[in-house]
């Protein structure tokens, strides 16, 4: 009887241990499942999983900044365009003013050259007529007539030289020029130009010196425009 009771106690102990172990295992599994569910329900990321990050705020601010920068650039471009337009308007105004001055200056120059040539022709014509009257005067002595003829030839020679000098100077690209050869042999040249360089003035003086057979120091060049 004692042996049988001991066996029963051992068996009951084993059964009790098995039951306890099973209960503990069940409790562990249940707690594990609840913990896992809680982890699944939470928004916390798990290791190794892709995580979605909401960057809508930062993206929005970046877009706003880029838009603002673009607006600033557009505004700068518009300002530059407006400034260029204003500059062009001012340039056109200045060009019109300058062109007006040039037209006025050219008109005055044209009047000067036309008047100078006319005055020269009139003066030369009168002198020639007076000299011819002397040569045709029956009461004039031979010596006076000879001097008159000599002066007439000198006037013709001057006119031819002046015309030759004017033609050669115009070939240099000048639109107009008038040349006066005085009785003392000096030469006055007026060129239609705003200005002349030293080289250009020297070239003109050299032409006059060769054609009129005078020294360059006796040639005087000036401009009218």
DOKELUM-436281 format. One record per residue (C-alpha): residue in one letter; x, y, z. Coordinates in nm, 4 decimals, always signed. Layout:
<nodes>
  residu         u         v         w
       A         X         Y         Z
...
</nodes>
This chain:
<nodes>
  residu         u         v         w
       X   +0.0000   +0.0000   +0.0000
       X   +0.2837   +0.2405   +0.0824
       X   +0.4564   +0.1728   -0.2498
       X   +0.1358   +0.2296   -0.4404
       X   +0.0796   +0.5617   -0.2645
       X   +0.4304   +0.6787   -0.3468
       X   +0.3764   +0.5926   -0.7135
       X   +0.0514   +0.7813   -0.7137
       X   +0.2199   +1.0834   -0.5591
       X   +0.4965   +1.0756   -0.8184
       X   +0.2457   +1.0421   -1.1018
       X   +0.0336   +1.3224   -0.9623
       X   +0.3438   +1.5377   -0.9242
       X   +0.4407   +1.4749   -1.2854
       X   +0.0898   +1.5486   -1.4050
       X   +0.0846   +1.8660   -1.1987
       X   +0.4206   +1.9740   -1.3405
       X   +0.2993   +1.9040   -1.6949
       X   -0.0155   +2.1055   -1.6314
       X   +0.1831   +2.3917   -1.4843
       X   +0.4296   +2.3827   -1.7744
       X   +0.1455   +2.3806   -2.0239
       X   -0.0208   +2.6719   -1.8497
       X   +0.3011   +2.8696   -1.8449
       X   +0.3630   +2.7981   -2.2147
       X   +0.0070   +2.9051   -2.2973
       X   +0.0456   +3.2211   -2.0951
       X   +0.3756   +3.2998   -2.2684
       X   +0.2296   +3.2492   -2.6135
       X   -0.0688   +3.4667   -2.5284
       X   +0.1514   +3.7440   -2.3975
       X   +0.3750   +3.7121   -2.7032
       X   +0.0776   +3.7391   -2.9358
       X   -0.0563   +4.0440   -2.7543
       X   +0.2825   +4.2095   -2.7623
       X   +0.3163   +4.1313   -3.1325
       X   -0.0293   +4.2737   -3.2001
       X   +0.0572   +4.5846   -3.0061
       X   +0.3729   +4.6190   -3.2093
       X   +0.1738   +4.5750   -3.5266
       X   -0.0828   +4.8290   -3.4133
       X   +0.1788   +5.0894   -3.3243
       X   +0.3315   +5.3253   -3.5820
       X   +0.6866   +5.2502   -3.4661
       X   +0.8988   +5.1009   -3.7430
       X   +1.0550   +4.7614   -3.7179
       X   +1.4163   +4.6907   -3.7949
       X   +1.4734   +4.6089   -4.1606
       X   +1.1387   +4.7513   -4.2766
       X   +1.0977   +5.0519   -4.5051
       X   +0.9750   +5.3562   -4.3175
       X   +0.7505   +5.6223   -4.4754
       X   +0.8502   +5.9702   -4.3757
       X   +0.5992   +6.2487   -4.4322
       X   +0.8012   +6.5299   -4.5934
       X   +0.5022   +6.7255   -4.7128
       X   +0.5865   +7.0209   -4.4899
       X   +0.9507   +7.0374   -4.5939
       X   +0.8600   +6.9837   -4.9598
       X   +0.6033   +7.2564   -4.9367
       X   +0.8554   +7.4990   -4.7933
       X   +1.1107   +7.4037   -5.0594
       X   +0.8550   +7.4558   -5.3351
       X   +0.7596   +7.7902   -5.1828
       X   +1.1247   +7.8948   -5.1669
       X   +1.1848   +7.7882   -5.5271
       X   +0.8716   +7.9689   -5.6388
       X   +0.9830   +8.2792   -5.4530
       X   +1.3290   +8.2564   -5.6115
       X   +1.1724   +8.2119   -5.9542
       X   +0.9505   +8.5143   -5.8938
       X   +1.2534   +8.7177   -5.7899
       X   +1.4402   +8.6105   -6.1040
       X   +1.1394   +8.6956   -6.3199
       X   +1.1135   +9.0329   -6.1506
       X   +1.4827   +9.0958   -6.2099
       X   +1.4414   +9.0001   -6.5759
       X   +1.1456   +9.2334   -6.6089
       X   +1.3425   +9.5118   -6.4403
       X   +1.6335   +9.4525   -6.6771
       X   +1.3990   +9.4585   -6.9765
       X   +1.2437   +9.7814   -6.8566
       X   +1.5866   +9.9331   -6.7964
       X   +1.6999   +9.8271   -7.1429
       X   +1.3876   +9.9785   -7.2956
       X   +1.4494  +10.3024   -7.1093
       X   +1.8151  +10.3017   -7.2153
       X   +1.7146  +10.2422   -7.5778
       X   +1.4657  +10.5267   -7.5594
       X   +1.7320  +10.7568   -7.4168
       X   +1.9816  +10.6423   -7.6818
       X   +1.7278  +10.7083   -7.9566
       X   +1.6598  +11.0518   -7.8133
       X   +2.0329  +11.1239   -7.8027
       X   +2.0739  +10.9899   -8.1564
       X   +1.7928  +11.2118   -8.2779
       X   +1.9507  +11.5096   -8.1052
       X   +2.2929  +11.4264   -8.2495
       X   +2.1533  +11.3600   -8.5965
       X   +1.9632  +11.6875   -8.5762
       X   +2.2846  +11.8666   -8.4901
       X   +2.4668  +11.6937   -8.7756
       X   +2.1940  +11.7845   -9.0236
       X   +2.2012  +12.1435   -8.9031
       X   +2.5785  +12.1519   -8.9188
       X   +2.5821  +12.0023   -9.2693
       X   +2.3246  +12.2564   -9.3844
       X   +2.5385  +12.5399   -9.2527
       X   +2.8439  +12.3828   -9.4140
       X   +2.6653  +12.3468   -9.7460
       X   +2.5629  +12.7108   -9.7294
       X   +2.9189  +12.8128   -9.6477
       X   +3.0750  +12.6223   -9.9382
       X   +2.8110  +12.7356  -10.1839
       X   +2.8521  +13.0981  -10.0781
       X   +3.2334  +13.0793  -10.0754
       X   +3.2505  +12.9348  -10.4263
       X   +2.9998  +13.1857  -10.5562
       X   +3.1880  +13.4775  -10.3984
       X   +3.5135  +13.3513  -10.5454
       X   +3.3651  +13.3146  -10.8918
       X   +3.2038  +13.6585  -10.8744
       X   +3.5254  +13.8248  -10.7586
       X   +3.7338  +13.6463  -11.0175
       X   +3.4827  +13.7295  -11.2852
       X   +3.4853  +14.0992  -11.1986
       X   +3.8656  +14.1098  -11.1909
       X   +3.8856  +13.9359  -11.5240
       X   +3.6311  +14.1706  -11.6791
       X   +3.8224  +14.4765  -11.5578
       X   +4.1489  +14.3415  -11.6927
       X   +3.9919  +14.2573  -12.0265
       X   +3.8555  +14.6116  -12.0518
       X   +4.2097  +14.7410  -12.0066
       X   +4.3405  +14.5157  -12.2808
       X   +4.0631  +14.6348  -12.5143
       X   +4.1003  +15.0047  -12.4281
       X   +4.2505  +15.1825  -12.7289
       X   +4.3772  +15.4594  -12.5081
       X   +4.5719  +15.2251  -12.2775
       X   +4.9426  +15.2023  -12.3405
       X   +5.1074  +14.8766  -12.4386
       X   +5.2770  +14.8245  -12.1007
       X   +4.9466  +14.8531  -11.9144
       X   +4.7811  +14.6170  -12.1584
       X   +5.0685  +14.3690  -12.1134
       X   +5.0301  +14.3767  -11.7360
       X   +4.6548  +14.3239  -11.7691
       X   +4.7049  +14.0237  -11.9960
       X   +4.9589  +13.8810  -11.7491
       X   +4.7102  +13.9129  -11.4603
       X   +4.4362  +13.7503  -11.6650
       X   +4.6618  +13.4528  -11.7308
       X   +4.7482  +13.4390  -11.3571
       X   +4.3784  +13.4336  -11.2686
       X   +4.3188  +13.1495  -11.5120
       X   +4.6199  +12.9627  -11.3724
       X   +4.4923  +13.0079  -11.0159
       X   +4.1475  +12.8833  -11.1073
       X   +4.2885  +12.5746  -11.2765
       X   +4.5168  +12.4952  -10.9822
       X   +4.2351  +12.5495  -10.7328
       X   +4.0068  +12.3158  -10.9291
       X   +4.2823  +12.0516  -10.9482
       X   +4.3481  +12.0721  -10.5723
       X   +3.9760  +12.0534  -10.4921
       X   +3.9332  +11.7471  -10.7145
       X   +4.2281  +11.5612  -10.5597
       X   +4.1118  +11.6388  -10.2054
       X   +3.7582  +11.5166  -10.2817
       X   +3.9092  +11.1919  -10.4076
       X   +4.0307  +11.1389  -10.0507
       X   +3.6682  +11.1025   -9.9447
       X   +3.5734  +11.4573   -9.8476
       X   +3.2301  +11.5652   -9.9641
       X   +3.3225  +11.9268  -10.0291
       X   +3.6208  +12.1592  -10.0306
       X   +3.7061  +12.5078  -10.1442
       X   +4.0561  +12.6369  -10.2238
       X   +4.1802  +12.9964  -10.2406
       X   +4.5203  +13.0845  -10.3841
       X   +4.6245  +13.4335  -10.2836
       X   +4.8419  +13.6748  -10.4826
       X   +5.1329  +13.6162  -10.2410
       X   +5.1257  +13.2434  -10.3243
       X   +4.9733  +13.1217   -9.9963
       X   +4.6941  +12.8657  -10.0175
       X   +4.3868  +12.8524   -9.7964
       X   +4.1879  +12.5279   -9.7946
       X   +3.8525  +12.4711   -9.6244
       X   +3.7385  +12.1096   -9.5975
       X   +3.3882  +11.9913   -9.5089
       X   +3.4669  +11.7717   -9.2077
       X   +3.4114  +11.7687   -8.8339
       X   +3.7839  +11.7438   -8.7704
       X   +4.1106  +11.6366   -8.9267
       X   +4.3946  +11.4326   -8.7882
       X   +4.7500  +11.5551   -8.8290
       X   +4.8048  +11.2926   -9.0971
       X   +4.4953  +11.3987   -9.2915
       X   +4.5879  +11.7664   -9.2700
       X   +4.9401  +11.6863   -9.3883
       X   +4.8068  +11.4879   -9.6864
       X   +4.5834  +11.7780   -9.7892
       X   +4.8669  +12.0288   -9.7507
       X   +5.0956  +11.8069   -9.9552
       X   +4.8440  +11.7977  -10.2413
       X   +4.8177  +12.1764  -10.2410
       X   +5.1944  +12.2181  -10.2158
       X   +5.2568  +12.0022  -10.5226
       X   +4.9753  +12.1427  -10.7354
       X   +5.0335  +12.5090  -10.6487
       X   +5.4118  +12.4733  -10.6335
       X   +5.4363  +12.6338  -10.2904
       X   +5.5919  +12.5343   -9.9600
       X   +5.3793  +12.3301   -9.7200
       X   +5.4281  +12.6026   -9.4604
       X   +5.2343  +12.8360   -9.6942
       X   +4.9325  +12.6017   -9.6985
       X   +4.6627  +12.6608   -9.4373
       X   +4.3930  +12.3974   -9.3814
       X   +4.0773  +12.4287   -9.1731
       X   +3.7430  +12.2527   -9.1471
       X   +3.3792  +12.3564   -9.1611
       X   +3.0907  +12.1276   -9.0685
</nodes>
